[in-house]
Structure formats: structure tokens, C-alpha cells
Amino acid sequence: MTKLSQTAVGVWAPGLAYFRAGAGAPLLYLPGLSGDPGTPTGLDLALQLRLLGSAAPGREVIWLNRPAELTPPTTVARIAADYATVIRDQLAAPLDVMGVSTGGSIALQLAMDHPELVRRLVVVSAAHRLSDEGRRVQREVADAVRAGRPRRAGAVGVAAMAATRAGSIVLGAGGWLLGRRTFGHAGADVLAVLGAEDEFDVAQRLDEVAARTLVVGAERDRYYSPQLFRQTADGIPDARLVLYPRIGHMGTILHRRFGRDVAAFLGE
């Protein structure tokens, strides 16, 4: 497995933290939601570099977080517009884009609203909308953030990433233990993203995606569902779907085939 090395860190206007790693054709990577709009550090950074190295060998990865100054209410379209500004100002378009979870929703919106900027699109653990269960969970996370209960936010959000009831107990405990670190400083920007994704539903616009697209999901993803992954892939012209069995939301990017499947698609 290839591990990338970080080459640059900074913030691009309008307030999006980034890091660059590796060398080669660029891949813009939009991560899932976290409590911090900055760049990852320590073990989190090391794990992400290893993951991205397997999915994007021989490439420069530009990891780009959400805008730091978001306030509710907002929409995924408005957030995607900020990413479009960065691409136009800082990067050479069109380029390949991969988004995971919340980042996948934003990547999908970006490809619809700004098709000239996206060459190929990889949507991971995301679909044209959240499932009803996913919306319920994210509303609970938002309520916990508003109430100043970061451990509760972590426990609820991470437990739903498991594929089984037993897994939910284990991951929920881990989310509770790490809750202060993950959501201890969460504020308006997190609530803005949670609210935007709660309203996100682009089912009627999927045929506007012009980029070649790969949708990657899991059969036991509680934030989405196999049906939503299939509907998303079916609605995008010539899109491909990879659906991993017996795993949940967290397991998708950890699946042994994930790096190979994404690298093969991007390498075509």
C-alpha cells in the first residue's frame, strides 16, 4: 500500500483549509464531516494519507475541508460554490474529484452546478439524499452540539457508522470517548453543514452530471441505503456502482477492495 507524503498545508479563500500530498495528476478530495474545519494532524493525518495513497497512487491529492465561517441556514449548493471558487482560483480545471460521506454530497452538487470543473467523479458513502435513518441520526448529532454535549454527539454519530447492533455499541463507546476531541469545539459551521445535508435531495437533477462517475457504497450503511446508492448511480448517465456487502458506513473506505476499485476507475 502506497503512503503519501504531505507537501503543503494552508487555507484558501474563502476560508477552506487544505493540504497537498504526493505528486502527479491532481485529485481533489472532499472528506466527511468532522467537528474541526481545519486540516487533520497526528494519527488522523497518517491514516488519511495511507488511505489516499491506496486509492490514488501516482497522483497529487488536494485534501480540502469545508468553509470555516459557515453559519446556518445554508445549502449544499452554497457550500459547493465555495469549492468552485477555490478550483477556479487555485487549481487547473477540469480535474478529478472524490468526496466521502458529506464530502460526497458536496462533490455531487459541484458536478451538477459546475460541470466544467469536474472531469471524473467518485462519490463514496453518499447518495442523492440521506436515508430517513441518516437524517434522524444527524438531527440528534445537531441537537447534542447545540446542547454543548460533544460526547453525546460523538456517540450518536459514530454508532450509526456500524453495520450491526454489536458494532454500534462498540463504535458508540469509541465515539463517546473521543467526543470532546471530535466535537468539543464544534459550532455554527457544523450545524450549518448538518442542516444543509438534512435538506439535500438532488434526485431530479442526477442526469445533469456530465462527469464520468463511480458510486461506492455499502449494503448496511445506515446513513444511506443500497436503494439510494442504486438510484444515484442509475440516475447519472453511464455511472458505475460498487456496493460492498455486509459492512456499514465506516467500513466502505476500509474495505480491502476500496483502494483498488477507486484507483482502477481513476486510472482509466
C-alpha positions as a LaTeX table, in Angstrom:
\begin{tabular}{lrrr}
\hline
Residue & $x$ (\AA) & $y$ (\AA) & $z$ (\AA) \\
\hline
Met1 & 0.00 & 0.00 & 0.00 \\
Thr2 & 1.37 & 3.40 & $-1.02$ \\
Lys3 & 1.58 & 6.09 & 1.66 \\
Leu4 & 1.57 & 9.70 & 0.50 \\
Ser5 & 3.78 & 12.41 & 1.99 \\
Gln6 & 2.34 & 15.81 & 2.79 \\
Thr7 & 3.87 & 18.61 & 0.71 \\
Ala8 & 1.90 & 21.75 & 1.66 \\
Val9 & $-0.67$ & 22.99 & 4.18 \\
Gly10 & $-2.68$ & 26.21 & 4.19 \\
Val11 & $-6.03$ & 27.97 & 3.81 \\
Trp12 & $-7.55$ & 29.15 & 0.55 \\
Ala13 & $-10.13$ & 31.91 & 0.35 \\
Pro14 & $-12.99$ & 31.82 & 1.25 \\
Gly15 & $-11.60$ & 30.02 & 4.33 \\
Leu16 & $-11.11$ & 26.42 & 3.20 \\
Ala17 & $-8.23$ & 24.58 & 4.88 \\
Tyr18 & $-6.22$ & 22.26 & 2.64 \\
Phe19 & $-3.18$ & 20.08 & 2.42 \\
Arg20 & $-1.44$ & 18.68 & $-0.63$ \\
Ala21 & 0.30 & 15.31 & $-0.78$ \\
Gly22 & 2.04 & 13.24 & $-3.41$ \\
Ala23 & 2.84 & 14.14 & $-7.00$ \\
Gly24 & 1.17 & 13.60 & $-10.35$ \\
Ala25 & $-2.21$ & 14.34 & $-11.87$ \\
Pro26 & $-4.35$ & 16.18 & $-9.29$ \\
Leu27 & $-7.24$ & 14.61 & $-7.38$ \\
Leu28 & $-9.42$ & 16.88 & $-5.26$ \\
Tyr29 & $-10.57$ & 15.04 & $-2.12$ \\
Leu30 & $-13.52$ & 16.25 & $-0.02$ \\
Pro31 & $-13.63$ & 14.47 & 3.36 \\
Gly32 & $-16.57$ & 13.59 & 5.57 \\
Leu33 & $-17.90$ & 15.83 & 8.31 \\
Ser34 & $-15.82$ & 16.47 & 11.41 \\
Gly35 & $-16.08$ & 18.94 & 14.24 \\
Asp36 & $-12.99$ & 20.83 & 13.04 \\
Pro37 & $-12.83$ & 22.81 & 9.78 \\
Gly38 & $-9.02$ & 22.64 & 9.81 \\
Thr39 & $-6.64$ & 20.02 & 8.45 \\
Pro40 & $-6.04$ & 16.67 & 10.20 \\
Thr41 & $-2.95$ & 16.08 & 12.30 \\
Gly42 & $-1.19$ & 13.19 & 14.04 \\
Leu43 & $-2.72$ & 9.74 & 13.70 \\
Asp44 & $-5.73$ & 11.07 & 11.77 \\
Leu45 & $-3.42$ & 12.59 & 9.15 \\
Ala46 & $-1.34$ & 9.42 & 8.90 \\
Leu47 & $-4.43$ & 7.26 & 8.37 \\
Gln48 & $-5.82$ & 9.57 & 5.70 \\
Leu49 & $-2.51$ & 9.70 & 3.84 \\
Arg50 & $-2.34$ & 5.91 & 3.83 \\
Leu51 & $-5.94$ & 5.61 & 2.63 \\
Leu52 & $-5.47$ & 8.15 & $-0.14$ \\
Gly53 & $-2.22$ & 6.55 & $-1.19$ \\
Ser54 & $-4.02$ & 3.29 & $-1.94$ \\
Ala55 & $-6.86$ & 4.96 & $-3.84$ \\
Ala56 & $-4.77$ & 7.50 & $-5.75$ \\
Pro57 & $-1.29$ & 6.10 & $-6.44$ \\
Gly58 & 0.89 & 8.28 & $-8.63$ \\
Arg59 & $-1.26$ & 11.35 & $-8.03$ \\
Glu60 & $-1.19$ & 14.60 & $-6.16$ \\
Val61 & $-4.09$ & 14.66 & $-3.70$ \\
Ile62 & $-5.53$ & 18.02 & $-2.66$ \\
Trp63 & $-7.44$ & 17.47 & 0.59 \\
Leu64 & $-9.94$ & 20.30 & 1.07 \\
Asn65 & $-12.18$ & 20.88 & 4.10 \\
Arg66 & $-15.43$ & 22.85 & 4.33 \\
Pro67 & $-15.50$ & 26.66 & 4.72 \\
Ala68 & $-14.72$ & 27.65 & 8.31 \\
Glu69 & $-17.13$ & 30.58 & 8.56 \\
Leu70 & $-20.37$ & 28.84 & 7.64 \\
Thr71 & $-23.50$ & 29.88 & 9.52 \\
Pro72 & $-26.96$ & 28.33 & 9.32 \\
Pro73 & $-29.09$ & 28.27 & 7.37 \\
Thr74 & $-27.13$ & 27.34 & 4.28 \\
Thr75 & $-27.37$ & 24.80 & 1.47 \\
Val76 & $-25.07$ & 22.23 & $-0.07$ \\
Ala77 & $-25.22$ & 24.29 & $-3.28$ \\
Arg78 & $-23.78$ & 27.33 & $-1.48$ \\
Ile79 & $-21.02$ & 25.23 & 0.04 \\
Ala80 & $-20.23$ & 23.70 & $-3.37$ \\
Ala81 & $-19.98$ & 27.22 & $-4.79$ \\
Asp82 & $-17.11$ & 27.95 & $-2.38$ \\
Tyr83 & $-15.32$ & 24.84 & $-3.61$ \\
Ala84 & $-15.88$ & 26.01 & $-7.19$ \\
Thr85 & $-14.22$ & 29.33 & $-6.31$ \\
Val86 & $-11.15$ & 27.52 & $-4.97$ \\
Ile87 & $-10.90$ & 25.31 & $-8.05$ \\
Arg88 & $-11.08$ & 28.31 & $-10.38$ \\
Asp89 & $-8.63$ & 30.40 & $-8.37$ \\
Gln90 & $-6.10$ & 27.79 & $-7.21$ \\
Leu91 & $-6.31$ & 24.67 & $-9.36$ \\
Ala92 & $-6.32$ & 23.65 & $-13.00$ \\
Ala93 & $-9.81$ & 22.60 & $-14.11$ \\
Pro94 & $-11.28$ & 20.26 & $-15.06$ \\
Leu95 & $-9.93$ & 17.81 & $-12.50$ \\
Asp96 & $-10.96$ & 14.55 & $-10.85$ \\
Val97 & $-12.96$ & 14.88 & $-7.62$ \\
Met98 & $-13.60$ & 12.32 & $-4.88$ \\
Gly99 & $-15.95$ & 13.03 & $-1.97$ \\
Val100 & $-16.67$ & 10.83 & 1.04 \\
Ser101 & $-19.93$ & 10.95 & 3.05 \\
Thr102 & $-20.78$ & 14.65 & 3.49 \\
Gly103 & $-17.94$ & 15.40 & 1.10 \\
Gly104 & $-19.66$ & 13.09 & $-1.39$ \\
Ser105 & $-22.85$ & 15.16 & $-1.23$ \\
Ile106 & $-20.85$ & 18.32 & $-1.90$ \\
Ala107 & $-18.93$ & 16.66 & $-4.75$ \\
Leu108 & $-22.19$ & 15.56 & $-6.35$ \\
Gln109 & $-23.60$ & 19.09 & $-6.10$ \\
Leu110 & $-20.36$ & 20.52 & $-7.50$ \\
Ala111 & $-20.54$ & 18.24 & $-10.54$ \\
Met112 & $-24.13$ & 19.32 & $-11.23$ \\
Asp113 & $-23.74$ & 23.06 & $-10.68$ \\
His114 & $-20.24$ & 23.47 & $-12.12$ \\
Pro115 & $-19.80$ & 20.68 & $-14.69$ \\
Glu116 & $-16.91$ & 22.43 & $-16.41$ \\
Leu117 & $-14.77$ & 21.93 & $-13.29$ \\
Val118 & $-15.17$ & 18.15 & $-12.79$ \\
Arg119 & $-13.61$ & 15.62 & $-15.16$ \\
Arg120 & $-14.27$ & 12.41 & $-13.21$ \\
Leu121 & $-16.31$ & 12.00 & $-10.05$ \\
Val122 & $-16.08$ & 9.42 & $-7.25$ \\
Val123 & $-18.96$ & 9.53 & $-4.74$ \\
Val124 & $-18.17$ & 7.40 & $-1.67$ \\
Ser125 & $-20.63$ & 6.58 & 1.13 \\
Ala126 & $-23.03$ & 9.22 & $-0.19$ \\
Ala127 & $-26.07$ & 9.41 & $-2.44$ \\
His128 & $-28.59$ & 11.90 & $-3.79$ \\
Arg129 & $-30.01$ & 12.28 & $-0.27$ \\
Leu130 & $-29.68$ & 10.88 & 3.23 \\
Ser131 & $-31.88$ & 7.98 & 4.29 \\
Asp132 & $-34.62$ & 8.67 & 6.83 \\
Glu133 & $-32.41$ & 6.99 & 9.45 \\
Gly134 & $-29.45$ & 9.12 & 8.39 \\
Arg135 & $-31.45$ & 12.30 & 8.77 \\
Arg136 & $-32.68$ & 11.22 & 12.21 \\
Val137 & $-29.13$ & 10.49 & 13.37 \\
Gln138 & $-27.74$ & 13.76 & 12.07 \\
Arg139 & $-30.53$ & 15.71 & 13.75 \\
Glu140 & $-29.61$ & 14.02 & 17.04 \\
Val141 & $-25.98$ & 14.99 & 16.48 \\
Ala142 & $-27.03$ & 18.59 & 15.81 \\
Asp143 & $-29.17$ & 18.66 & 18.95 \\
Ala144 & $-26.22$ & 17.40 & 21.01 \\
Val145 & $-23.89$ & 20.04 & 19.53 \\
Arg146 & $-26.40$ & 22.80 & 20.32 \\
Ala147 & $-26.73$ & 21.49 & 23.88 \\
Gly148 & $-22.96$ & 21.50 & 24.39 \\
Arg149 & $-22.78$ & 17.71 & 24.69 \\
Pro150 & $-19.84$ & 16.71 & 22.47 \\
Arg151 & $-19.60$ & 13.17 & 23.87 \\
Arg152 & $-23.25$ & 12.58 & 23.04 \\
Ala153 & $-22.70$ & 13.94 & 19.52 \\
Gly154 & $-19.75$ & 11.62 & 19.02 \\
Ala155 & $-21.52$ & 8.57 & 20.39 \\
Val156 & $-24.63$ & 9.01 & 18.25 \\
Gly157 & $-22.82$ & 9.88 & 15.05 \\
Val158 & $-20.19$ & 7.15 & 15.22 \\
Ala159 & $-22.55$ & 4.38 & 16.41 \\
Ala160 & $-24.58$ & 4.79 & 13.22 \\
Met161 & $-21.49$ & 4.03 & 11.14 \\
Ala162 & $-21.54$ & 0.37 & 12.19 \\
Ala163 & $-23.14$ & $-2.46$ & 10.25 \\
Thr164 & $-24.53$ & $-4.38$ & 13.25 \\
Arg165 & $-26.09$ & $-3.74$ & 16.65 \\
Ala166 & $-22.98$ & $-5.07$ & 18.41 \\
Gly167 & $-20.80$ & $-2.89$ & 16.23 \\
Ser168 & $-22.92$ & 0.13 & 17.09 \\
Ile169 & $-22.27$ & $-0.45$ & 20.80 \\
Val170 & $-18.51$ & $-0.66$ & 20.27 \\
Leu171 & $-18.28$ & 2.31 & 17.89 \\
Gly172 & $-20.68$ & 4.34 & 20.00 \\
Ala173 & $-18.43$ & 3.86 & 23.02 \\
Gly174 & $-15.44$ & 4.95 & 20.98 \\
Gly175 & $-17.35$ & 7.97 & 19.70 \\
Trp176 & $-18.24$ & 8.93 & 23.27 \\
Leu177 & $-14.62$ & 8.65 & 24.41 \\
Leu178 & $-13.42$ & 10.81 & 21.51 \\
Gly179 & $-16.40$ & 13.14 & 21.57 \\
Arg180 & $-14.63$ & 16.07 & 23.23 \\
Arg181 & $-11.81$ & 15.85 & 20.72 \\
Thr182 & $-14.16$ & 15.50 & 17.76 \\
Phe183 & $-16.97$ & 17.89 & 18.67 \\
Gly184 & $-15.55$ & 19.81 & 21.63 \\
His185 & $-15.13$ & 22.96 & 19.56 \\
Ala186 & $-17.97$ & 22.35 & 17.10 \\
Gly187 & $-20.06$ & 25.41 & 16.43 \\
Ala188 & $-22.13$ & 27.16 & 13.81 \\
Asp189 & $-20.18$ & 25.71 & 10.87 \\
Val190 & $-21.00$ & 22.12 & 11.91 \\
Leu191 & $-24.67$ & 22.97 & 12.45 \\
Ala192 & $-24.75$ & 24.69 & 9.07 \\
Val193 & $-23.45$ & 21.59 & 7.28 \\
Leu194 & $-25.76$ & 19.22 & 9.18 \\
Gly195 & $-28.76$ & 21.40 & 8.34 \\
Ala196 & $-27.75$ & 21.69 & 4.69 \\
Glu197 & $-27.33$ & 17.95 & 4.29 \\
Asp198 & $-30.65$ & 17.32 & 6.01 \\
Glu199 & $-32.33$ & 19.28 & 3.19 \\
Phe200 & $-30.12$ & 17.88 & 0.43 \\
Asp201 & $-32.00$ & 15.94 & $-2.27$ \\
Val202 & $-30.89$ & 16.11 & $-5.90$ \\
Ala203 & $-32.73$ & 13.07 & $-7.24$ \\
Gln204 & $-34.35$ & 15.12 & $-10.00$ \\
Arg205 & $-31.02$ & 16.55 & $-11.19$ \\
Leu206 & $-28.82$ & 13.47 & $-11.38$ \\
Asp207 & $-29.00$ & 13.39 & $-15.17$ \\
Glu208 & $-27.19$ & 16.76 & $-15.20$ \\
Val209 & $-23.94$ & 15.14 & $-14.04$ \\
Ala210 & $-21.68$ & 15.13 & $-17.10$ \\
Ala211 & $-18.56$ & 13.71 & $-15.46$ \\
Arg212 & $-17.77$ & 10.02 & $-15.63$ \\
Thr213 & $-18.91$ & 8.80 & $-12.22$ \\
Leu214 & $-18.25$ & 5.97 & $-9.79$ \\
Val215 & $-20.58$ & 5.50 & $-6.80$ \\
Val216 & $-19.18$ & 3.38 & $-3.94$ \\
Gly217 & $-21.42$ & 2.29 & $-1.07$ \\
Ala218 & $-22.14$ & $-0.41$ & 1.50 \\
Glu219 & $-25.14$ & $-2.70$ & 1.86 \\
Arg220 & $-25.58$ & $-1.92$ & 5.58 \\
Asp221 & $-24.95$ & 1.81 & 5.50 \\
Arg222 & $-27.48$ & 3.37 & 7.90 \\
Tyr223 & $-26.85$ & 6.91 & 6.70 \\
Tyr224 & $-27.92$ & 5.86 & 3.22 \\
Ser225 & $-29.16$ & 2.50 & 1.86 \\
Pro226 & $-28.47$ & 0.14 & $-1.03$ \\
Gln227 & $-31.57$ & 1.51 & $-2.77$ \\
Leu228 & $-30.33$ & 5.10 & $-2.52$ \\
Phe229 & $-26.89$ & 4.13 & $-3.85$ \\
Arg230 & $-28.51$ & 2.32 & $-6.78$ \\
Gln231 & $-30.88$ & 5.19 & $-7.52$ \\
Thr232 & $-27.97$ & 7.61 & $-7.55$ \\
Ala233 & $-25.90$ & 5.50 & $-9.93$ \\
Asp234 & $-28.91$ & 4.77 & $-12.14$ \\
Gly235 & $-29.78$ & 8.46 & $-12.37$ \\
Ile236 & $-26.32$ & 9.58 & $-13.53$ \\
Pro237 & $-25.62$ & 8.83 & $-17.21$ \\
Asp238 & $-23.27$ & 5.84 & $-17.57$ \\
Ala239 & $-22.35$ & 5.85 & $-13.87$ \\
Arg240 & $-20.94$ & 2.72 & $-12.23$ \\
Leu241 & $-21.88$ & 1.33 & $-8.84$ \\
Val242 & $-19.72$ & $-0.67$ & $-6.44$ \\
Leu243 & $-21.65$ & $-1.97$ & $-3.44$ \\
Tyr244 & $-19.74$ & $-3.80$ & $-0.69$ \\
Pro245 & $-21.67$ & $-6.49$ & 1.21 \\
Arg246 & $-22.03$ & $-6.93$ & 4.97 \\
Ile247 & $-20.45$ & $-3.63$ & 6.01 \\
Gly248 & $-21.66$ & $-0.24$ & 7.20 \\
His249 & $-20.86$ & 3.41 & 6.58 \\
Met250 & $-17.41$ & 3.33 & 8.17 \\
Gly251 & $-16.43$ & 0.08 & 6.53 \\
Thr252 & $-16.63$ & 1.36 & 2.95 \\
Ile253 & $-13.30$ & 3.19 & 2.83 \\
Leu254 & $-11.69$ & 0.44 & 4.92 \\
His255 & $-12.81$ & $-2.38$ & 2.62 \\
Arg256 & $-9.93$ & $-4.35$ & 1.11 \\
Arg257 & $-11.19$ & $-3.62$ & $-2.43$ \\
Phe258 & $-11.79$ & 0.11 & $-1.96$ \\
Gly259 & $-8.36$ & 1.38 & $-2.97$ \\
Arg260 & $-8.16$ & $-0.93$ & $-5.98$ \\
Asp261 & $-11.66$ & $-0.09$ & $-7.20$ \\
Val262 & $-11.14$ & 3.67 & $-6.99$ \\
Ala263 & $-7.61$ & 3.54 & $-8.44$ \\
Ala264 & $-8.80$ & 1.41 & $-11.37$ \\
Phe265 & $-11.60$ & 3.87 & $-12.17$ \\
Leu266 & $-9.37$ & 6.93 & $-11.92$ \\
Gly267 & $-6.62$ & 5.23 & $-13.91$ \\
Glu268 & $-8.76$ & 4.56 & $-16.98$ \\
\hline
\end{tabular}
